[in-house]
Amino acid sequence: MPLFIIERNFAEQLEFESDGVVAITKINGDVGVNWLFSFLSADKRKTYCLYEAKDPEAIREAARRANVPADVIVEVSQAYGAAIGGLRAQASAGAATSS
């Protein structure tokens, strides 16, 4: 499945709450988007997230439903690093158990 980096800009500092993460995970599953990894900027106003999705429109739909920005979406050809293979395996296993 194609990989995408998403840059999200938040007007206020972002704080993660478990209920919000669960809701976004469900929305992602509903539209066929798999979150793999995220970075939070030091000022907590931007995130950079790695996703698997069939296309950018699926990411935009998930963002719209979750009411979060998806300001920049860039398709990447590959992700490198030992952790990436494990993240993809975890995402695949999670998708299989939630189906």
C-alpha positions, 0 to 999 in steps of 0.5 A: 500500500502507498505511504504518505507523510502528512503535515498537520498545523494546529493553531493551539498546542496539541495535547493527546487524549486516549479517547481522541486517539481511539476515535481517530483510529476508528475513523482511519479504519473506516476509510482504509487509512493506517497510521504508522508513526508520528512526530510532534514538533517541539512547540506542539503545533505541528505533527508529521505522520507516516500513513499507509493509504490507497490515495491522498483522498482517503487521508483527506476524508479521514482528516475531515471526519476527525476534524483535524487538518491535513495541510500537506500530503506527500507520497513517499516511495519508501521508508527506511529504518528497522522500526518501519518494518515493525510498524507496518507489521503492527498496523497489519495485525491491528487491521486484521484483529479489528475486522 
